[in-house]
Each structure stands twice: as C-alpha cells, then as structure tokens.
Amino acid sequence: MIQLNHVYKTFFKGKDTEVHALDDVTMKVKDGDFVTITGPSGSGKSTLMRVIEGMECADQGNCILNGIDLAKSSDKKRAEIRNQKMGIVLQDFGLFNDQTVKQNLQLPFLIAKRSIKSANIRAQEILEYLHIAELMNRKVQTLSGGQKQRVAIARGLMMDANLILADEPTGALDHKATEQLIFLLKKLNKEGKTIVVVTHDMEMARSGTKQFYMEDGKIFPL
C-alpha cells in the first residue's frame, strides 16, 4: 500500500543551518499492517507522516501510495487522495470547536461534493459503530479529550478510507482515554484497516504489528 524509497527531506534553520528531517528513509507498509513509529522529538516522525499524507514532497526519493507517486501528483489530486483514501487523525484533533459533531463529520462529504443527506446517514452509522451516537448534535467545544479523539477518528472513517494515519493521537489524552483509543485502533486493524501511528506512548507503540524507531531523520525497524 505505502512504499517509501530512499526519501530525503531537508529544512533550513536560518541561512546556514541544514536540518535533515528525513535521511534515506525506505520503508514498506502493507495492507492490513498496524505500524507504530517512535523516536525523540525532532527525529523526523511528523515530517515522515506529512510526506505520506502528501502534505510535503520529498527532496529526493518517492512515496508511492497504491501505485500513485504522490510527488508527481498535482496538489488537487493529493488533496483528493487525502480526503477519500486516508483517515487522518491529529494530536489536536483538527475539529471545528464551534460546530457540532455532525457538522464536522459532514466536511469530507462536502469536499467530495456529495449530498448532506448521505453524509448524515454515514455519520449516524459511524457514530453508532464507535458507540458515541449521543454526541451527534453536541458542540465539539463541550466534549472531553477522549470524545474529541473518537470524533476525529469518526471523521477519518466517513469516506471508508482503508488507511488511518495518526500523528501523536494520545498526546492530549489521559491514561483511560489512551487505552480506549488503543483498543479502537486494534479493532479497526482487525477489521482490515491499515494503521500508521506516530507516538511517544510506549503502550501504543507496543500495539503495532510492525514497529519502527526514528532518530536524526533515519528509520530503523524494531
């Protein structure tokens, strides 16, 4: 599903300082894998996720998603792939706090120019699956951290994406909510979803069927 081949990504701090965020990264994620990536802050984990998401393009090498070279795709095509083929879950949830859960879940359908009616039907299905249907009409700003994270996952599942990408999804959660999230991701993986998680949480990291460690832009299998 995902193949990274000798990927390099360099940023500049100031005029003269180079930061090698990704340094010859090669890895493969197969359909049905549950991949966890750990490493110290600044090791390149989030940059790697942004390359996989198509938000950043590699300076060298390539990232192939289901046979598509993301770097050779247009911005519009990459955005379409993100919306329809990826469920992206962020540490800060990426939700609109002043809107309801239902309105947040409608967004992927609106971007894809699909009907509100079909969005609402799908939202009801997903929220029932996640056992949070009672949150449908709640404003996001009234939810707990764990509830917000489940809503973020619900939004990622709206288009029935087979790939779930989560960057530090437990960063804002307490221990109980973290355990619930790990259980949910394992459940989704058993049902056929491919999961890629960047995390500092060792309990989450140990949940992966494939585990990697990053340091100084390099990636190592564990």
C-alpha positions as CSV (number, residue, x, y, z in Angstrom):
1,M,0.0,0.0,0.0
2,I,2.7,2.5,1.0
3,Q,6.3,2.3,-0.3
4,L,8.9,4.9,0.6
5,N,12.1,4.7,-1.5
6,H,15.3,6.5,-0.3
7,V,13.4,9.6,0.8
8,Y,15.3,12.7,1.8
9,K,13.8,15.9,3.2
10,T,15.9,18.9,4.3
11,F,14.8,22.1,6.0
12,F,16.9,25.2,6.8
13,K,17.1,27.0,10.1
14,G,18.3,30.5,9.4
15,K,20.6,31.0,6.5
16,D,23.2,28.3,7.0
17,T,21.9,25.5,9.3
18,E,20.5,22.4,7.5
19,V,18.2,20.0,9.3
20,H,18.0,16.6,7.7
21,A,14.4,15.7,8.7
22,L,14.4,12.6,6.6
23,D,17.7,10.9,5.7
24,D,17.4,8.0,3.2
25,V,14.2,6.6,4.6
26,T,13.0,3.4,3.0
27,M,10.0,1.5,4.4
28,K,7.0,-0.5,3.2
29,V,3.5,-0.6,4.8
30,K,1.4,-3.5,3.5
31,D,-2.4,-3.6,3.5
32,G,-3.6,-4.7,7.0
33,D,-0.4,-3.6,8.8
34,F,-0.5,-1.8,12.2
35,V,2.6,0.3,12.1
36,T,3.9,2.3,15.0
37,I,6.8,4.8,14.8
38,T,8.6,6.1,17.9
39,G,11.6,8.4,18.5
40,P,12.6,11.6,20.2
41,S,11.2,15.0,19.3
42,G,12.7,16.4,16.2
43,S,13.7,12.9,14.8
44,G,11.6,13.3,11.7
45,K,8.4,11.4,12.6
46,S,5.9,14.1,11.8
47,T,7.8,15.1,8.6
48,L,7.5,11.4,7.5
49,M,3.8,11.5,8.2
50,R,3.4,14.7,6.2
51,V,5.2,13.1,3.2
52,I,2.9,10.0,3.4
53,E,-0.1,12.3,3.6
54,G,1.1,14.3,0.5
55,M,1.4,17.5,2.5
56,E,5.1,17.6,1.9
57,C,7.1,16.3,-1.1
58,A,10.5,14.6,-0.7
59,D,13.6,16.4,-1.9
60,Q,14.8,13.0,-3.2
61,G,13.2,9.6,-3.4
62,N,9.5,8.9,-3.7
63,C,6.4,7.9,-1.7
64,I,4.1,5.5,-3.6
65,L,0.5,5.1,-2.3
66,N,-1.4,2.3,-4.1
67,G,0.7,2.7,-7.1
68,I,0.5,6.5,-7.2
69,D,3.7,8.6,-6.9
70,L,2.4,11.4,-4.6
71,A,5.3,13.8,-5.6
72,K,4.2,13.5,-9.3
73,S,0.6,14.2,-8.5
74,S,-1.0,17.7,-8.6
75,D,-1.9,19.5,-5.4
76,K,-5.6,18.9,-6.3
77,K,-5.0,15.1,-6.8
78,R,-3.1,14.8,-3.5
79,A,-5.9,16.7,-1.7
80,E,-8.5,14.3,-3.2
81,I,-6.4,11.3,-2.1
82,R,-6.2,12.7,1.5
83,N,-10.0,13.3,1.6
84,Q,-11.1,10.0,0.1
85,K,-8.3,7.5,0.8
86,M,-6.9,8.5,4.1
87,G,-8.3,9.0,7.6
88,I,-6.0,11.5,9.2
89,V,-6.1,11.9,13.0
90,L,-4.2,14.7,14.6
91,Q,-3.0,15.3,18.1
92,D,-5.0,18.5,18.4
93,F,-8.0,16.7,16.8
94,G,-8.3,19.2,13.9
95,L,-12.0,19.7,14.6
96,F,-14.1,22.9,14.4
97,N,-14.9,23.6,18.1
98,D,-17.8,26.0,17.4
99,Q,-19.6,23.4,15.2
100,T,-21.5,20.3,16.1
101,V,-20.1,16.8,15.7
102,K,-22.5,16.2,12.8
103,Q,-21.2,19.3,11.0
104,N,-17.6,18.2,11.5
105,L,-18.4,14.8,10.0
106,Q,-20.2,16.3,7.0
107,L,-17.0,18.1,5.9
108,P,-15.4,15.2,3.9
109,F,-18.7,14.7,2.0
110,L,-18.9,18.4,1.3
111,I,-15.4,18.5,0.0
112,A,-16.2,15.5,-2.3
113,K,-19.4,17.3,-3.4
114,R,-21.6,14.6,-2.0
115,S,-25.0,15.2,-0.5
116,I,-25.7,16.3,3.1
117,K,-28.3,13.6,3.3
118,S,-25.8,10.8,2.5
119,A,-23.3,12.5,4.9
120,N,-25.8,12.4,7.7
121,I,-26.7,8.7,7.1
122,R,-23.0,7.8,7.1
123,A,-22.3,9.9,10.2
124,Q,-25.0,8.1,12.1
125,E,-23.6,4.7,11.1
126,I,-20.0,5.6,12.1
127,L,-21.0,7.2,15.5
128,E,-23.1,4.1,16.3
129,Y,-20.2,1.9,15.4
130,L,-17.9,4.0,17.8
131,H,-20.7,4.0,20.5
132,I,-20.9,7.8,20.6
133,A,-24.1,8.4,18.6
134,E,-25.4,10.5,21.5
135,L,-22.8,13.1,20.6
136,M,-24.2,13.8,17.2
137,N,-25.7,17.2,17.9
138,R,-23.2,18.3,20.6
139,K,-20.8,21.2,20.0
140,V,-17.2,20.0,19.8
141,Q,-16.2,22.5,22.5
142,T,-18.3,20.7,25.0
143,L,-16.6,17.3,24.6
144,S,-13.8,15.7,26.6
145,G,-10.4,14.9,25.0
146,G,-11.3,11.3,24.6
147,Q,-14.6,12.1,23.0
148,K,-12.9,14.6,20.6
149,Q,-10.4,11.9,19.6
150,R,-13.2,9.5,18.8
151,V,-15.0,12.1,16.7
152,A,-11.7,12.8,14.9
153,I,-11.5,9.1,14.1
154,A,-15.1,9.1,13.1
155,R,-14.4,11.9,10.6
156,G,-11.5,9.8,9.3
157,L,-13.8,6.9,8.7
158,M,-16.5,8.9,6.9
159,M,-15.2,8.1,3.4
160,D,-14.5,4.5,4.4
161,A,-10.7,5.0,4.0
162,N,-8.7,1.9,4.3
163,L,-5.7,3.8,5.6
164,I,-5.7,5.5,9.0
165,L,-2.8,7.9,9.8
166,A,-2.5,9.2,13.3
167,D,0.2,11.7,14.5
168,E,0.6,11.6,18.3
169,P,-3.1,10.7,18.8
170,T,-2.7,10.2,22.5
171,G,-0.8,13.4,23.2
172,A,-3.9,15.2,24.7
173,L,-5.5,12.1,26.4
174,D,-5.4,10.7,29.9
175,H,-4.5,7.1,30.6
176,K,-8.0,5.7,30.3
177,A,-8.8,7.5,27.1
178,T,-5.4,6.3,25.7
179,E,-6.3,2.7,26.5
180,Q,-9.7,3.1,24.8
181,L,-8.1,4.6,21.7
182,I,-5.6,1.7,21.5
183,F,-8.5,-0.8,21.8
184,L,-10.3,1.0,19.0
185,L,-7.3,1.1,16.6
186,K,-6.7,-2.6,17.2
187,K,-10.4,-3.3,16.4
188,L,-10.2,-1.3,13.2
189,N,-7.0,-3.1,12.2
190,K,-8.6,-6.5,12.8
191,E,-11.4,-5.4,10.6
192,G,-9.0,-4.7,7.7
193,K,-7.9,-1.1,8.2
194,T,-4.2,-0.3,7.7
195,I,-3.0,1.8,10.6
196,V,0.1,4.0,10.8
197,V,0.7,5.8,14.2
198,V,3.5,8.2,15.3
199,T,3.7,8.1,19.1
200,H,5.7,8.8,22.2
201,D,3.4,6.5,24.2
202,M,5.1,3.1,24.7
203,E,1.8,1.3,25.3
204,M,0.6,2.5,21.9
205,A,4.0,1.7,20.3
206,R,3.9,-1.9,21.5
207,S,0.5,-2.3,19.9
208,G,2.0,-2.2,16.4
209,T,2.4,-5.4,14.4
210,K,5.3,-3.6,12.8
211,Q,7.4,-1.2,14.9
212,F,9.9,1.4,13.8
213,Y,12.2,3.9,15.6
214,M,13.4,7.2,14.2
215,E,16.4,9.3,15.1
216,D,18.2,12.1,13.2
217,G,16.0,11.5,10.2
218,K,16.8,7.8,9.9
219,I,14.3,5.0,10.4
220,F,15.1,1.6,11.9
221,P,12.8,-1.5,12.2
222,L,12.4,-2.9,15.7
